[in-house]
């Protein structure tokens, strides 16, 4: 699941979303 979310965030926007997922 994490991998899917990471890929989605990366494709969705920039480090902003990535950082959000990383923090969680």
N, C-alpha and C positions, 0 to 999 in steps of 0.2 A: 504493500500500500504506500509506504513512504516513497519508494522509487517512482511510483505513478504520480504522486503529488509533486515530487521534485521536478519531474519532466513537465508536468502541467504548468507549474509555476514558472519554470524556465521559459517555456514557450509563451506563456501568458504575458510576462513582463520581464523586468530586469532583476538585479540583486535584491530589490525591494521585497518581492514575494519570496525569493530564495531565503533571505535573512529571516523572514517571518517563519518559514517552515523549519529552518535550522534552529531557531530559538525554541520552537515547540519540540 
